[in-house]
Amino acid sequence: MTAVAIVLPADVRLMNGAAALSALLAGVLLLASAMAWLGRSPAFPLRSIDLEGEVQRNSVATLRANVMPRLNGNFFSVDVERVRSAFEAVPWVRQAGVRRVWPDRLVVHIEEHQPVALWRGQADDGDRLVNSFGEVFEANLGDVEDVLLPVLEGPADGAQRMLAMLRRLQPLLAWQDHRIERLHLSARGAWRVTLDGEIVIELGRGSEDEVVARVDRFARTVAQVTAHFRAPLLSADLRHTDSYAVRLRNVTTSAANPAPPRRP
């Protein structure tokens, strides 16, 4: 049996194509109309917003007051990006993730800023805070007045770099339970540390590894110097190639490439 192909006239093919296109457009319009109806329908109201994550710095009342005026629409039409932005505009909120949960809920996961330092930029735009990611943010400083936060002072874009340096220096300068109160980075790249008790240590310039190496040498030997002179440390200058200078109470001296303490 031989198959025979029947070729339709051009006008018939054109009519079939037009019909298919019309059906497709009708389907799109029907879907758009259905979505518009769902967006306006009172049949799918939002009944609750569930919060996830550790919320310590904000209250439910604060979150509600900031978010509710921007919460419009029902389950289908609510703008989740607008809701997310509303939550992230609340003080102490670093990030918010919003998702719909059928049939009538929004679930919001909140990540709050974890303050690790105070920030004082060289632009003198007021004290702000630095979170654990090295990001500068604004919040009520009264909320952290009982927390001993170190102060970072440096260029406007230097918070992340300075936090990384702070984390490297803290364990080195913790001898005799000292604590870093202030870390300063000048516009020319010179580092300076102020410890509790107003002990000022000039670290000088160089790469982070070079500065840390100088601090490590100082930290391993300074206890010998203070013990030898039986005087507390007032300041130190590490901007020397193979030595550092210290100022003790009633004593001024320098330690040239000091040897590490002997092990018992």
C-alpha positions in Angstrom: 0.0 0.0 0.0 1.5 3.3 -1.0 1.3 6.4 1.3 0.2 9.5 -0.4 1.0 13.0 1.1 -1.8 15.5 0.7 -0.5 19.0 0.4 -2.9 21.6 1.7 -3.3 24.8 -0.1 -1.4 27.8 1.2 -4.5 29.6 2.3 -5.7 26.6 4.4 -2.3 26.4 6.1 -2.4 30.1 6.8 -5.9 29.7 8.4 -4.8 26.8 10.6 -1.8 28.8 11.8 -3.9 31.8 12.6 -6.4 29.6 14.5 -3.5 28.1 16.6 -2.2 31.6 17.3 -5.6 32.8 18.3 -6.0 29.8 20.7 -2.6 30.5 22.2 -3.4 34.2 22.8 -6.8 33.3 24.2 -5.1 30.9 26.7 -2.6 33.6 27.7 -5.4 36.1 28.3 -7.4 33.6 30.2 -4.4 32.8 32.5 -3.7 36.5 33.0 -7.4 37.1 33.9 -7.3 34.2 36.3 -4.2 35.5 38.0 -5.7 39.0 38.2 -8.8 37.6 39.8 -6.7 35.6 42.3 -4.8 38.7 43.2 -8.0 40.7 43.9 -10.0 37.9 45.4 -10.7 38.1 49.2 -10.9 34.3 49.2 -7.1 33.9 49.9 -6.2 36.2 52.7 -2.9 36.1 54.5 -3.6 35.0 58.1 -0.2 34.8 59.7 3.5 35.6 59.3 5.8 33.1 61.0 9.3 34.2 62.1 12.3 31.9 62.0 15.8 32.5 63.2 17.2 34.0 66.3 15.5 37.3 67.0 17.2 38.9 70.0 17.5 42.6 69.2 13.9 43.1 68.0 10.5 42.5 69.4 7.5 41.3 67.6 5.8 44.7 68.1 8.8 46.4 66.4 8.7 44.1 63.5 4.9 44.4 63.1 5.0 48.2 63.2 7.6 48.3 60.4 6.2 45.6 58.2 2.4 45.8 58.4 2.0 49.2 56.5 3.8 47.6 53.5 1.9 44.3 53.6 -0.7 44.5 50.8 -2.6 41.9 48.9 -3.6 38.3 49.5 -1.6 35.0 49.4 -1.1 35.2 45.6 -0.6 38.9 45.1 1.5 39.9 48.1 4.9 41.2 46.9 7.4 39.0 48.8 10.3 41.2 47.7 8.6 44.2 49.2 8.0 42.3 52.4 11.7 41.2 52.5 12.8 44.8 52.1 10.4 45.9 54.9 12.0 43.4 57.3 15.5 44.3 56.3 14.8 48.0 56.9 14.3 47.2 60.6 17.3 48.0 62.8 19.5 45.0 63.6 18.1 42.9 60.7 20.9 41.9 58.4 19.0 39.6 56.0 15.4 38.3 55.6 14.1 35.5 53.4 10.4 35.3 52.7 8.4 32.4 51.2 4.7 31.6 50.8 3.3 28.5 52.6 -0.1 27.3 51.4 -2.8 28.2 52.1 -2.5 31.5 54.1 1.0 32.0 55.6 4.3 33.8 55.0 7.4 32.4 56.6 10.2 34.8 57.2 13.7 33.8 58.2 15.5 36.6 59.9 19.3 36.9 60.4 20.3 39.7 62.8 23.6 41.5 62.9 26.0 40.2 65.4 28.0 43.3 66.6 31.8 42.7 67.1 33.2 46.2 67.0 32.4 49.9 67.0 33.2 51.8 63.8 34.7 55.3 63.6 35.4 56.2 60.0 37.8 58.9 59.0 34.9 60.8 57.4 33.6 61.5 61.0 30.1 60.5 60.2 29.4 59.2 63.7 29.9 56.0 65.5 28.3 52.9 63.9 28.7 49.2 64.4 30.6 46.4 62.6 29.1 42.9 62.4 30.8 39.5 62.2 31.1 39.8 58.4 32.9 43.1 58.6 29.9 45.1 57.4 29.2 48.5 58.9 25.6 49.1 59.9 23.6 51.6 61.9 21.7 50.7 65.1 21.0 52.1 68.5 24.4 52.1 70.3 22.6 52.1 73.6 21.7 48.4 72.9 25.4 47.5 73.2 26.5 49.9 75.9 27.1 47.0 78.3 29.2 45.1 75.8 33.0 45.7 75.7 33.4 46.2 71.9 36.8 47.2 70.4 36.8 50.4 68.3 38.0 50.3 64.7 39.2 53.5 63.2 40.1 53.6 59.5 39.2 54.4 55.9 35.6 54.2 54.8 36.1 50.9 53.0 38.4 49.3 55.5 36.1 47.7 58.0 36.4 44.2 56.7 40.2 44.4 56.4 40.5 45.8 59.9 38.2 43.2 61.4 40.4 40.5 59.9 43.5 42.1 61.4 41.8 42.5 64.7 41.1 38.8 64.8 44.7 38.0 64.1 46.0 40.4 66.7 43.7 39.6 69.6 45.2 36.3 70.6 48.7 37.6 70.3 48.2 40.7 72.5 46.2 38.9 75.2 49.1 38.3 77.5 48.4 39.2 81.1 44.7 39.3 80.1 45.1 42.5 78.0 42.4 43.4 75.6 42.4 45.5 72.4 40.4 48.6 73.0 41.2 50.4 69.7 42.7 49.4 66.3 43.6 52.3 64.1 44.6 52.3 60.4 45.9 55.6 59.0 45.3 56.8 55.4 49.0 55.9 54.7 48.5 52.3 55.9 50.1 52.5 59.4 48.6 50.4 62.1 48.3 51.3 65.8 46.8 49.4 68.7 45.5 50.7 72.0 45.2 48.1 74.8 43.2 48.4 78.0 45.0 50.7 80.4 45.8 53.1 77.5 48.8 51.1 76.4 49.6 52.3 72.9 51.6 50.1 70.5 52.7 51.5 67.1 52.7 48.6 64.6 53.9 50.5 61.5 53.2 49.8 57.9 53.6 46.7 55.7 51.6 43.7 54.7 49.3 42.1 57.2 51.6 39.2 57.5 54.6 41.5 58.2 52.7 43.4 60.9 51.5 40.2 62.5 55.1 38.8 62.5 56.3 41.9 64.4 53.5 41.7 66.9 54.2 38.0 67.4 57.9 38.7 68.2 56.9 41.5 70.6 54.2 39.4 72.3 56.6 36.5 72.9 59.3 38.6 74.6 57.7 41.7 76.2 56.9 39.8 79.4 60.7 39.3 79.8 61.4 43.0 79.5 58.7 44.1 82.0 59.8 41.4 84.4 63.4 42.4 84.1 62.7 46.0 84.9 59.8 45.3 87.2 57.8 48.0 85.7 54.5 48.0 83.8 54.3 48.7 80.0 53.1 52.1 78.9 53.8 52.0 75.2 55.8 50.2 72.5 57.1 51.0 69.1 57.4 48.1 66.7 58.4 50.1 63.6 62.0 48.9 63.7 63.5 46.2 61.5 65.0 43.9 64.1 64.0 45.4 67.4 61.3 47.3 69.2 61.3 50.1 71.7 59.2 50.1 74.9 58.4 52.7 77.5 57.9 51.4 81.0 56.8 53.4 84.0 59.9 55.4 85.0 62.0 53.4 82.4 62.8 53.8 78.7 64.6 51.0 76.9 64.7 48.9 73.7 64.9 45.2 73.0 67.1 44.3 70.0 66.0 41.0 68.5 65.1 39.7 72.0 65.4 36.0 72.6 62.3 34.0 73.5 61.9 32.9 77.1 63.6 29.7 78.1 61.4 26.7 78.6 61.6 25.1 82.0 
